[in-house]
Amino acid sequence: MADKKVGGNDGNKEKRRKESILDLSKYLEKQIRVKFAGGREASGILKGYDALLNLVLDNTVEYLRDSDEPYKLTEDSTRSLGLVVCRGTALVLICPQDGVESIANPFITQ
């Protein structure tokens, strides 16, 4: 009986390298803002990243939430974190800090 390989990886095929869906190289050494699952937000200088979107941020500042309204961030209330490694699976949003401005939420009635 001939040896048959069932399933698995064929040895002749080349291993494919995982590529990131985002090109973060243009944001290296620039200020970026990230939002995490769970609602936390931080900004810092992008020092490095990998294919899984794990990020290394320097001079990182976390924006704290308003104690009265848990869904409202306070821009003036921050916490300095320094050098931070952000796990890619926890990231929801990555955007450059330059060119971003805060606007009022149109869905909140006052």
WOVENLIN-V948103 format. One record per helix or strand of 3 or more residues. SS is the DSSP state (h for helix, s for strand). FROM is the first residue (numbers start at 1). TO is the last residue. If there is no record, write none. Layout:
SS_FROM_TO, SS_FROM_TO
//
This chain:
h_24_27, s_31_36, s_41_49, s_55_65, s_73_86, h_88_90, s_91_96
//
